[in-house]
Amino acid sequence: MKRILVLLLLLSVYSTFAQTKVGTTAANFLAIPVGPRASAMGGAFVATANDATALYWNAGGISRLAQNEFGVSYSQWLLGTNYNWIGLVYKVDDNNTFGASINQLDYGEEEVTTIDNPNGTGEKWSAQDLSIGLSYGRNLTDRFSIGATVKYIHQQIYRESASAFALDIGLLFYTQLDGLRIGMNIANFGSEMKLDGKDLYNGIDIDRKLNSGNNENIAGSLNMDSWTLPLLFTVGVAYDAVKTEDFKVTVATDAVYPNNQTSFVNAGGEITYADIFSIRAGYNSIFKEEAVERVSAGVGLKYDFGSFKTRIDYSYNTYEVFDAISKVSITIGF
């Protein structure tokens, strides 16, 4: 455990100081919060991580799930884009769990226009971001669990694309104080991304003096810069402040240290009645410079169909300069 904590501490230092400039990373869709439950709680979920979305928030939590889970989440994201997530958690036994997830931001498609054809050429162009992850979680003790996710990341715009691989590592610790949990997660530790594609190839006239034998159309390629991934180090605390037969009240807060912007804090809570109905609220990006995220809220409804436990969640997130975002998901435990 000491070695693992030291490793995460070193990685957190790297994530804090390796990059400090805004807009200097690729694949920033990886930082979009997954799932309406966590989003409604203001994105303070790394120490809760007790449903299928733990594949995103903290893979150390998937081994603590009581059963297998399958989840799907959808939202109309900013500026007419669509954000989709799907995840599956499979328990091998009480201590070992595997998972798989797909994360996609779809920008849609538009008609290609040129100077000669301002009304369109009849051809369509599109763009999307995609992440595919495989996860493993294990309970090392009755209180301490660890998990990791290996991800393939792909970005595509028209005929250009870039790919990378990344690693997430998460820890979850149930303290001796009943109901108090501590979570840590480092996300997107991986290779850089560099766009490449057929539109970057152009004819180049190396010898413009028109000497004998000159070729005016030698094939050349524009050299694109490489960009790092949005490395995120998150430390969180969650506490079940009230836990009775009918009511459960959870409060949580996360401190997030990204490599492409200033550090910030998320805070939120959840009130659940009879393990059936939940209401949630939170506040995003506290202390973040020029933050646009604001108050969030949501509800959840859970119902058991025999051996299947189904939960439907909804969240409503407000922004300073953008329209509010609604997210909806369905999770099935089996």
TORGU-586673 format. One line per field, with one value per residue: residue in one letter; x, y, z of N, C-alpha, C in turn; chain; residue number from 1. Coordinates in steps of 0.02 Angstrom, whole numbers, plus 50000, padded with zeros to 5 digits. Last residue first. Layout:
REM residues N
residu = c(a  ...)
nc1 = c(X  ...)
nc2 = c(Y  ...)
nc3 = c(Z  ...)
cac1 = c(X  ...)
cac2 = c(Y  ...)
cac3 = c(Z  ...)
cc1 = c(X  ...)
cc2 = c(Y  ...)
cc3 = c(Z  ...)
chaine = c(A  ...)
num = c(NUM  ...)
//
This chain:
REM residues 334
residu = c(f  g  i  t  i  s  v  k  s  i  a  d  f  v  e  y  t  n  y  s  y  d  i  r  t  k  f  s  g  f  d  y  k  l  g  v  g  a  s  v  r  e  v  a  e  e  k  f  i  s  n  y  g  a  r  i  s  f  i  d  a  y  t  i  e  g  g  a  n  v  f  s  t  q  n  n  p  y  v  a  d  t  a  v  t  v  k  f  d  e  t  k  v  a  d  y  a  v  g  v  t  f  l  l  p  l  t  w  s  d  m  n  l  s  g  a  i  n  e  n  n  g  s  n  l  k  r  d  i  d  i  g  n  y  l  d  k  g  d  l  k  m  e  s  g  f  n  a  i  n  m  g  i  r  l  g  d  l  q  t  y  f  l  l  g  i  d  l  a  f  a  s  a  s  e  r  y  i  q  q  h  i  y  k  v  t  a  g  i  s  f  r  d  t  l  n  r  g  y  s  l  g  i  s  l  d  q  a  s  w  k  e  g  t  g  n  p  n  d  i  t  t  v  e  e  e  g  y  d  l  q  n  i  s  a  g  f  t  n  n  d  d  v  k  y  v  l  g  i  w  n  y  n  t  g  l  l  w  q  s  y  s  v  g  f  e  n  q  a  l  r  s  i  g  g  a  n  w  y  l  a  t  a  d  n  a  t  a  v  f  a  g  g  m  a  s  a  r  p  g  v  p  i  a  l  f  n  a  a  t  t  g  v  k  t  q  a  f  t  s  y  v  s  l  l  l  l  l  v  l  i  r  k  m)
nc1 = c(48634  48576  48575  48538  48523  48520  48539  48565  48562  48633  48594  48696  48835  48888  48876  48768  48698  48629  48534  48505  48436  48424  48357  48399  48356  48407  48348  48284  48142  48171  48174  48218  48252  48285  48350  48391  48486  48595  48719  48788  48920  49059  49152  49289  49402  49485  49402  49335  49232  49173  48998  48891  48736  48615  48480  48373  48303  48211  48255  48301  48225  48292  48441  48528  48691  48801  48957  49091  49255  49385  49538  49682  49685  49740  49805  49817  49714  49661  49524  49444  49275  49157  48994  48869  48720  48598  48463  48320  48270  48360  48497  48621  48703  48827  48939  49057  49206  49336  49470  49578  49641  49724  49731  49788  49742  49891  49991  50023  50131  50100  50126  50193  50126  50219  50235  50284  50322  50289  50385  50544  50674  50757  50842  50758  50665  50673  50613  50623  50511  50351  50238  50072  50029  49939  49837  49732  49756  49835  49856  49893  49946  49963  50065  50019  49970  49854  49715  49703  49706  49618  49559  49450  49385  49238  49138  49057  49140  49307  49401  49372  49399  49473  49527  49615  49661  49731  49730  49825  49818  49865  49799  49780  49696  49653  49563  49453  49351  49431  49449  49538  49547  49624  49613  49663  49652  49630  49628  49613  49598  49544  49521  49451  49489  49613  49608  49499  49522  49482  49513  49454  49473  49396  49401  49343  49332  49255  49222  49151  49126  49060  48992  48967  48909  48970  48893  48887  49011  49118  49236  49269  49165  49095  49015  48891  48918  48878  48927  49013  49010  49109  49107  49172  49148  49218  49225  49299  49310  49362  49381  49317  49213  49233  49207  49087  49090  49017  49011  48949  48945  48900  48901  48847  48833  48820  48768  48843  48873  48767  48640  48683  48671  48730  48710  48777  48771  48849  48851  48851  48905  49067  49200  49268  49255  49339  49453  49420  49335  49263  49242  49197  49096  48979  48916  48943  49018  49097  49149  49264  49233  49134  49078  49002  48884  48789  48755  48863  48835  48713  48738  48899  49057  49124  49259  49389  49395  49388  49515  49614  49763  49811  49814  49717  49815  49963  50040  50114  50180  50124  50024  50069  50180  50113  50046  50150  50190  50073  50068  50185  50147  50041  50111  50193  50099  50041)
nc2 = c(49645  49809  49937  50106  50242  50422  50588  50763  50927  51086  51257  51352  51451  51533  51461  51319  51177  51018  50893  50716  50558  50380  50226  50060  49894  49737  49573  49475  49570  49716  49855  50023  50195  50352  50515  50684  50838  50979  51109  51271  51283  51319  51410  51495  51577  51461  51377  51378  51244  51155  51142  51079  50986  50859  50740  50611  50450  50306  50182  50165  50247  50388  50481  50620  50679  50815  50903  50988  51010  51127  51146  51217  51279  51172  51058  50959  50967  50912  50925  50861  50831  50779  50736  50652  50563  50488  50383  50315  50197  50155  50271  50372  50521  50537  50456  50544  50554  50640  50631  50688  50668  50725  50710  50763  50765  50725  50831  50835  50881  50971  50914  50954  50916  50834  50817  50771  50891  50973  51022  50977  51019  51004  51155  51269  51356  51406  51327  51176  51122  51136  51011  50958  50886  50814  50832  50757  50629  50637  50664  50736  50660  50644  50549  50424  50449  50456  50470  50501  50445  50456  50409  50423  50371  50371  50334  50238  50229  50241  50170  50193  50122  50184  50160  50218  50199  50249  50238  50267  50267  50298  50378  50459  50560  50616  50685  50706  50760  50713  50609  50524  50397  50292  50156  50125  50030  50058  49986  49989  49931  49947  49912  49836  49706  49719  49727  49697  49761  49783  49835  49880  49957  50079  50193  50346  50471  50605  50660  50737  50756  50814  50772  50844  50945  51063  51222  51352  51387  51333  51402  51392  51260  51149  51002  50995  50902  50799  50768  50751  50649  50568  50421  50279  50121  49991  49852  49757  49638  49599  49510  49474  49385  49361  49432  49542  49666  49806  49911  50062  50204  50369  50516  50672  50775  50955  51084  51152  51020  50874  50782  50620  50460  50299  50139  49994  49849  49751  49619  49672  49760  49834  49837  49839  49971  50065  50084  50166  50304  50358  50255  50148  50199  50181  50076  50126  50191  50312  50396  50463  50529  50624  50766  50825  50870  50774  50764  50686  50562  50538  50546  50512  50589  50749  50766  50736  50687  50792  50831  50789  50884  51038  51172  51254  51336  51271  51185  51027  50971  50994  50899  50778  50760  50743  50625  50535  50535  50481  50355  50302  50305  50213  50096  50082  50062  49940)
nc3 = c(49389  49364  49250  49224  49117  49113  49054  49072  49008  49029  48986  48872  48934  49029  49151  49170  49257  49235  49293  49274  49317  49309  49354  49386  49428  49458  49442  49508  49517  49485  49588  49553  49581  49519  49551  49501  49522  49487  49500  49467  49349  49241  49206  49285  49300  49403  49533  49652  49601  49505  49547  49669  49687  49729  49720  49779  49750  49798  49856  49984  50064  49990  49990  49940  49911  49860  49828  49745  49681  49656  49559  49475  49305  49168  49132  49224  49375  49518  49624  49762  49806  49927  49989  50086  50095  50187  50187  50271  50329  50425  50406  50406  50368  50307  50234  50141  50044  49964  49841  49718  49557  49418  49245  49090  48937  48839  48729  48555  48420  48266  48098  47949  47792  47667  47488  47326  47203  47090  47004  46977  46863  46755  46776  46889  46952  47074  47168  47219  47281  47286  47338  47367  47526  47656  47742  47701  47749  47914  48090  48249  48392  48568  48685  48812  48985  49100  49129  49305  49467  49618  49778  49921  50072  50174  50311  50368  50521  50526  50460  50281  50132  49990  49826  49684  49511  49359  49182  49036  48855  48686  48537  48376  48254  48087  47947  47872  48000  48140  48279  48405  48525  48641  48747  48914  49059  49229  49393  49573  49741  49912  50082  50175  50169  50037  49900  49776  49612  49439  49275  49110  48956  48849  48720  48660  48535  48449  48281  48136  47957  47801  47640  47478  47410  47424  47461  47436  47388  47295  47292  47426  47497  47617  47665  47791  47943  48086  48259  48362  48499  48607  48704  48779  48844  48946  49058  49193  49328  49493  49643  49762  49740  49562  49445  49392  49272  49203  49065  48988  48885  48839  48738  48688  48547  48515  48526  48624  48743  48730  48775  48839  48914  48967  49034  49117  49213  49337  49459  49634  49725  49705  49731  49613  49574  49634  49563  49460  49464  49353  49255  49326  49400  49334  49401  49574  49670  49699  49809  49783  49664  49655  49617  49519  49575  49576  49443  49399  49458  49386  49248  49176  49179  49136  49027  49001  48874  48789  48757  48662  48707  48786  48810  48871  48995  49068  49139  49150  49259  49386  49410  49365  49449  49569  49540  49530  49665  49722  49665  49727  49862  49860  49827  49938  50038  50000)
cac1 = c(48612  48616  48543  48587  48490  48553  48496  48592  48526  48640  48599  48632  48805  48882  48872  48831  48695  48689  48526  48539  48432  48450  48356  48399  48358  48397  48373  48357  48170  48131  48198  48166  48277  48232  48360  48351  48460  48545  48692  48749  48885  49014  49086  49246  49358  49487  49431  49404  49245  49229  49057  48919  48807  48633  48551  48381  48359  48211  48213  48341  48206  48238  48405  48481  48636  48771  48888  49057  49185  49351  49472  49650  49695  49704  49792  49880  49726  49723  49547  49493  49334  49195  49058  48901  48792  48621  48536  48357  48234  48324  48446  48610  48643  48812  48868  49036  49133  49310  49402  49574  49584  49734  49690  49804  49722  49823  49981  49990  50104  50127  50083  50213  50130  50169  50259  50238  50349  50238  50346  50477  50635  50736  50829  50817  50650  50712  50571  50669  50572  50402  50287  50127  50025  49987  49900  49729  49771  49782  49884  49848  49969  49922  50040  50059  49984  49927  49743  49673  49744  49619  49609  49466  49434  49279  49188  49028  49087  49247  49372  49406  49346  49486  49469  49616  49618  49742  49700  49814  49824  49848  49845  49767  49752  49640  49622  49497  49352  49395  49444  49504  49549  49592  49631  49618  49692  49598  49663  49590  49635  49540  49562  49439  49417  49592  49670  49500  49534  49482  49519  49470  49468  49435  49381  49388  49314  49307  49204  49204  49104  49116  48984  49003  48873  48995  48905  48824  48992  49052  49201  49262  49228  49090  49079  48908  48898  48908  48880  49002  48992  49082  49106  49157  49157  49179  49239  49251  49332  49310  49408  49375  49203  49218  49232  49121  49079  49059  48992  48997  48918  48944  48875  48897  48804  48854  48736  48844  48877  48820  48654  48668  48666  48716  48711  48751  48775  48809  48868  48835  48874  48997  49155  49270  49214  49274  49460  49414  49385  49282  49270  49246  49162  49020  48955  48902  48986  49114  49087  49263  49289  49113  49114  49064  48937  48825  48709  48856  48894  48716  48699  48842  49016  49097  49187  49375  49408  49325  49486  49564  49716  49805  49876  49713  49749  49930  49999  50083  50204  50175  50014  50008  50189  50158  50007  50111  50236  50095  50016  50180  50204  50028  50059  50223  50143  50000)
cac2 = c(49575  49762  49873  50057  50183  50356  50534  50696  50872  51019  51202  51325  51402  51561  51533  51349  51245  51056  50958  50774  50619  50441  50279  50129  49946  49801  49632  49477  49505  49668  49787  49973  50126  50306  50446  50635  50780  50944  51049  51226  51311  51271  51420  51436  51585  51526  51372  51405  51296  51198  51122  51139  50998  50927  50757  50679  50492  50372  50185  50136  50177  50363  50423  50596  50636  50768  50884  50968  50994  51082  51166  51168  51286  51229  51107  50985  50952  50945  50904  50911  50810  50833  50719  50715  50560  50553  50385  50370  50229  50104  50236  50305  50490  50574  50443  50523  50547  50613  50645  50661  50685  50692  50732  50724  50802  50713  50785  50865  50830  50966  50938  50923  50965  50830  50836  50759  50839  50940  51070  50948  51036  50943  51098  51238  51322  51441  51377  51220  51132  51153  51062  50964  50938  50802  50863  50829  50643  50622  50645  50727  50700  50636  50610  50451  50410  50456  50490  50482  50482  50432  50444  50398  50414  50341  50381  50282  50201  50279  50138  50205  50128  50161  50174  50186  50224  50210  50267  50225  50299  50251  50374  50406  50550  50580  50684  50652  50752  50769  50613  50585  50414  50356  50176  50156  50044  50056  50018  49972  49966  49917  49945  49908  49718  49703  49703  49712  49707  49806  49780  49893  49893  50061  50124  50313  50404  50583  50627  50734  50742  50803  50784  50799  50881  51022  51151  51321  51411  51304  51394  51458  51288  51208  51033  50993  50961  50810  50769  50820  50651  50635  50452  50349  50160  50052  49880  49803  49666  49623  49526  49519  49440  49336  49363  49518  49594  49782  49846  50025  50138  50325  50450  50638  50722  50890  51037  51174  51090  50913  50830  50691  50502  50370  50179  50062  49876  49808  49645  49627  49700  49827  49844  49776  49921  50052  50049  50093  50271  50399  50321  50135  50196  50238  50061  50100  50128  50262  50357  50423  50483  50554  50742  50792  50918  50786  50799  50754  50599  50535  50598  50490  50534  50703  50777  50769  50640  50759  50858  50742  50855  50966  51142  51240  51318  51317  51231  51077  50958  51039  50968  50805  50768  50799  50685  50550  50558  50548  50402  50307  50345  50283  50122  50092  50120  50000)
cac3 = c(49378  49403  49267  49249  49145  49108  49075  49061  49040  49000  49034  48894  48890  48962  49150  49150  49232  49251  49260  49304  49276  49339  49304  49411  49377  49492  49407  49515  49534  49448  49579  49562  49579  49539  49531  49537  49487  49527  49468  49509  49406  49273  49177  49279  49242  49369  49465  49652  49651  49489  49509  49639  49694  49711  49723  49753  49770  49767  49796  49929  50057  50033  49963  49990  49888  49907  49817  49807  49669  49702  49582  49518  49376  49196  49080  49197  49304  49496  49558  49741  49768  49896  49957  50064  50079  50164  50183  50241  50273  50386  50444  50378  50397  50368  50244  50207  50046  50026  49864  49786  49598  49482  49302  49149  48996  48860  48785  48613  48465  48334  48152  48012  47846  47720  47554  47381  47248  47132  47043  46985  46922  46789  46733  46859  46889  47023  47135  47181  47319  47237  47358  47319  47475  47603  47761  47685  47679  47866  48025  48192  48336  48508  48655  48757  48925  49099  49064  49241  49416  49549  49737  49854  50040  50122  50284  50319  50480  50543  50519  50345  50182  50057  49868  49750  49564  49420  49242  49095  48921  48739  48594  48424  48299  48149  47991  47851  47928  48111  48206  48384  48454  48629  48679  48866  49000  49164  49337  49506  49689  49845  50033  50173  50176  50105  49931  49847  49660  49508  49324  49180  48990  48907  48737  48707  48558  48495  48342  48186  48025  47846  47711  47522  47410  47370  47474  47456  47455  47308  47228  47396  47473  47574  47648  47720  47906  48020  48204  48340  48428  48595  48638  48791  48783  48937  48991  49164  49265  49448  49578  49765  49787  49629  49441  49452  49283  49258  49092  49029  48898  48878  48753  48729  48587  48512  48481  48555  48723  48759  48722  48850  48854  48982  48973  49117  49144  49317  49393  49579  49751  49684  49788  49650  49540  49663  49626  49447  49507  49410  49237  49273  49433  49313  49341  49520  49687  49647  49811  49844  49664  49653  49677  49499  49563  49639  49488  49376  49479  49459  49281  49216  49154  49187  49034  49065  48929  48805  48818  48689  48659  48784  48785  48799  48970  49023  49178  49107  49192  49362  49431  49335  49376  49561  49552  49470  49613  49741  49649  49655  49840  49878  49783  49871  50041  50000)
cc1 = c(48662  48589  48593  48549  48544  48508  48533  48543  48559  48601  48601  48643  48735  48849  48857  48821  48765  48685  48585  48529  48469  48445  48377  48401  48355  48408  48356  48388  48245  48159  48147  48194  48220  48257  48304  48368  48421  48519  48642  48723  48848  48983  49035  49179  49314  49443  49429  49437  49320  49238  49110  48987  48828  48708  48561  48453  48353  48267  48220  48301  48242  48222  48353  48440  48594  48713  48863  48985  49154  49279  49442  49582  49658  49716  49751  49869  49792  49736  49608  49526  49378  49257  49091  48971  48815  48697  48556  48432  48276  48292  48412  48562  48633  48751  48848  48961  49114  49235  49386  49505  49588  49680  49708  49767  49730  49806  49907  49980  50077  50094  50118  50172  50145  50180  50202  50271  50303  50267  50297  50437  50566  50694  50811  50797  50713  50704  50608  50627  50619  50466  50338  50173  50084  49976  49954  49793  49769  49798  49825  49886  49925  49946  50000  50027  50023  49948  49819  49712  49723  49663  49609  49519  49451  49326  49233  49076  49057  49191  49312  49370  49378  49427  49480  49553  49624  49700  49716  49782  49806  49860  49821  49818  49732  49704  49604  49561  49398  49406  49404  49505  49509  49601  49591  49652  49646  49648  49623  49630  49608  49576  49558  49473  49400  49517  49658  49563  49531  49489  49522  49475  49494  49421  49426  49360  49367  49284  49266  49178  49165  49090  49050  48992  48906  48955  48926  48832  48927  49028  49130  49223  49215  49160  49066  48973  48920  48879  48915  48951  48975  49072  49076  49161  49131  49196  49194  49273  49278  49342  49352  49401  49258  49212  49219  49142  49121  49040  49042  48968  48971  48908  48926  48868  48859  48818  48771  48820  48875  48821  48704  48680  48653  48717  48692  48759  48743  48824  48823  48859  48858  48969  49082  49225  49214  49235  49393  49425  49376  49338  49299  49278  49216  49086  48999  48946  48933  49084  49093  49198  49291  49171  49096  49106  49003  48885  48741  48810  48889  48775  48701  48805  48959  49050  49159  49301  49394  49333  49417  49534  49665  49755  49872  49775  49752  49862  49958  50039  50177  50198  50062  49998  50128  50171  50050  50070  50199  50143  50035  50127  50202  50085  50045  50172  50173  50043)
cc2 = c(49525  49692  49830  49995  50133  50302  50468  50645  50806  50968  51134  51268  51383  51513  51561  51425  51272  51124  51001  50835  50674  50498  50344  50177  50015  49857  49696  49536  49511  49599  49745  49904  50078  50234  50402  50565  50735  50884  51016  51167  51256  51302  51371  51455  51524  51526  51440  51401  51314  51257  51176  51121  51063  50936  50830  50700  50562  50414  50252  50134  50141  50291  50399  50540  50614  50731  50835  50952  50971  51072  51112  51193  51231  51231  51167  51040  50983  50926  50946  50886  50871  50804  50782  50698  50630  50550  50452  50358  50281  50135  50185  50268  50423  50546  50474  50514  50520  50610  50612  50680  50650  50716  50691  50753  50759  50754  50776  50812  50864  50907  50929  50953  50929  50885  50835  50778  50832  50880  51038  50994  51004  50957  51037  51177  51299  51410  51416  51270  51181  51170  51073  51022  50933  50852  50853  50865  50717  50648  50628  50708  50685  50684  50594  50515  50448  50414  50499  50509  50455  50476  50414  50441  50383  50394  50345  50331  50253  50259  50177  50169  50134  50175  50143  50206  50184  50241  50220  50266  50249  50284  50318  50407  50498  50575  50649  50649  50694  50768  50675  50589  50477  50375  50238  50167  50068  50073  50009  50010  49944  49961  49909  49943  49792  49714  49684  49683  49735  49748  49810  49829  49901  49990  50101  50244  50378  50517  50611  50697  50740  50795  50775  50820  50830  50957  51113  51246  51380  51324  51367  51454  51358  51231  51091  51030  50954  50872  50780  50825  50723  50642  50522  50386  50231  50085  49941  49826  49713  49652  49543  49542  49492  49397  49328  49445  49569  49710  49826  49960  50098  50259  50409  50572  50684  50840  50970  51120  51099  50983  50880  50729  50574  50410  50251  50097  49944  49827  49704  49657  49649  49761  49838  49778  49855  49996  50033  50053  50196  50369  50357  50200  50178  50243  50119  50091  50107  50194  50299  50385  50439  50505  50669  50769  50888  50832  50815  50795  50672  50575  50596  50546  50520  50651  50726  50784  50670  50709  50831  50767  50812  50945  51066  51209  51305  51290  51277  51122  51008  51028  51016  50878  50801  50814  50747  50613  50576  50576  50473  50358  50355  50329  50195  50121  50135  50063)
cc3 = c(49407  49396  49304  49270  49163  49136  49067  49087  49022  49041  48998  48942  48916  48913  49080  49144  49218  49218  49282  49260  49313  49289  49338  49352  49409  49442  49446  49479  49547  49460  49541  49547  49592  49528  49557  49511  49532  49488  49516  49468  49445  49335  49207  49248  49231  49307  49432  49583  49651  49537  49508  49609  49663  49722  49704  49766  49740  49795  49761  49864  50001  50014  50014  49959  49947  49876  49869  49792  49735  49678  49626  49542  49415  49271  49103  49145  49280  49423  49538  49678  49755  49863  49931  50039  50057  50156  50152  50241  50236  50324  50399  50424  50364  50405  50310  50209  50115  50021  49930  49813  49665  49529  49363  49209  49059  48923  48800  48667  48528  48371  48219  48069  47911  47771  47603  47447  47308  47170  47091  47031  46920  46851  46774  46818  46853  46954  47082  47140  47285  47275  47303  47338  47427  47546  47708  47705  47662  47797  47979  48129  48276  48454  48592  48729  48873  49039  49065  49182  49348  49506  49668  49819  49972  50093  50235  50287  50433  50495  50545  50402  50251  50102  49937  49787  49627  49476  49301  49150  48976  48806  48640  48480  48351  48190  48057  47892  47908  48036  48187  48308  48441  48556  48662  48799  48945  49110  49273  49453  49621  49796  49966  50114  50173  50109  50004  49878  49732  49556  49394  49221  49061  48932  48793  48724  48606  48525  48383  48247  48071  47917  47748  47594  47454  47363  47413  47468  47480  47378  47238  47331  47445  47555  47601  47708  47833  47988  48138  48284  48410  48520  48640  48724  48797  48871  48982  49095  49238  49385  49529  49697  49786  49675  49507  49443  49341  49272  49145  49056  48937  48889  48792  48754  48623  48557  48473  48506  48647  48729  48751  48785  48875  48917  48992  49051  49144  49245  49377  49513  49696  49708  49769  49712  49577  49632  49658  49510  49500  49452  49298  49249  49382  49351  49319  49458  49637  49661  49762  49854  49727  49660  49687  49557  49541  49629  49555  49421  49458  49485  49357  49251  49203  49157  49085  49075  48997  48862  48834  48754  48697  48730  48783  48770  48895  49000  49134  49150  49142  49291  49397  49353  49345  49488  49546  49479  49549  49689  49667  49635  49765  49856  49796  49823  49972  50000)
chaine = c(A  A  A  A  A  A  A  A  A  A  A  A  A  A  A  A  A  A  A  A  A  A  A  A  A  A  A  A  A  A  A  A  A  A  A  A  A  A  A  A  A  A  A  A  A  A  A  A  A  A  A  A  A  A  A  A  A  A  A  A  A  A  A  A  A  A  A  A  A  A  A  A  A  A  A  A  A  A  A  A  A  A  A  A  A  A  A  A  A  A  A  A  A  A  A  A  A  A  A  A  A  A  A  A  A  A  A  A  A  A  A  A  A  A  A  A  A  A  A  A  A  A  A  A  A  A  A  A  A  A  A  A  A  A  A  A  A  A  A  A  A  A  A  A  A  A  A  A  A  A  A  A  A  A  A  A  A  A  A  A  A  A  A  A  A  A  A  A  A  A  A  A  A  A  A  A  A  A  A  A  A  A  A  A  A  A  A  A  A  A  A  A  A  A  A  A  A  A  A  A  A  A  A  A  A  A  A  A  A  A  A  A  A  A  A  A  A  A  A  A  A  A  A  A  A  A  A  A  A  A  A  A  A  A  A  A  A  A  A  A  A  A  A  A  A  A  A  A  A  A  A  A  A  A  A  A  A  A  A  A  A  A  A  A  A  A  A  A  A  A  A  A  A  A  A  A  A  A  A  A  A  A  A  A  A  A  A  A  A  A  A  A  A  A  A  A  A  A  A  A  A  A  A  A  A  A  A  A  A  A  A  A  A  A  A  A  A  A  A  A  A  A  A  A  A  A  A  A  A  A  A  A  A  A)
num = c(334  333  332  331  330  329  328  327  326  325  324  323  322  321  320  319  318  317  316  315  314  313  312  311  310  309  308  307  306  305  304  303  302  301  300  299  298  297  296  295  294  293  292  291  290  289  288  287  286  285  284  283  282  281  280  279  278  277  276  275  274  273  272  271  270  269  268  267  266  265  264  263  262  261  260  259  258  257  256  255  254  253  252  251  250  249  248  247  246  245  244  243  242  241  240  239  238  237  236  235  234  233  232  231  230  229  228  227  226  225  224  223  222  221  220  219  218  217  216  215  214  213  212  211  210  209  208  207  206  205  204  203  202  201  200  199  198  197  196  195  194  193  192  191  190  189  188  187  186  185  184  183  182  181  180  179  178  177  176  175  174  173  172  171  170  169  168  167  166  165  164  163  162  161  160  159  158  157  156  155  154  153  152  151  150  149  148  147  146  145  144  143  142  141  140  139  138  137  136  135  134  133  132  131  130  129  128  127  126  125  124  123  122  121  120  119  118  117  116  115  114  113  112  111  110  109  108  107  106  105  104  103  102  101  100  99  98  97  96  95  94  93  92  91  90  89  88  87  86  85  84  83  82  81  80  79  78  77  76  75  74  73  72  71  70  69  68  67  66  65  64  63  62  61  60  59  58  57  56  55  54  53  52  51  50  49  48  47  46  45  44  43  42  41  40  39  38  37  36  35  34  33  32  31  30  29  28  27  26  25  24  23  22  21  20  19  18  17  16  15  14  13  12  11  10  9  8  7  6  5  4  3  2  1)
//
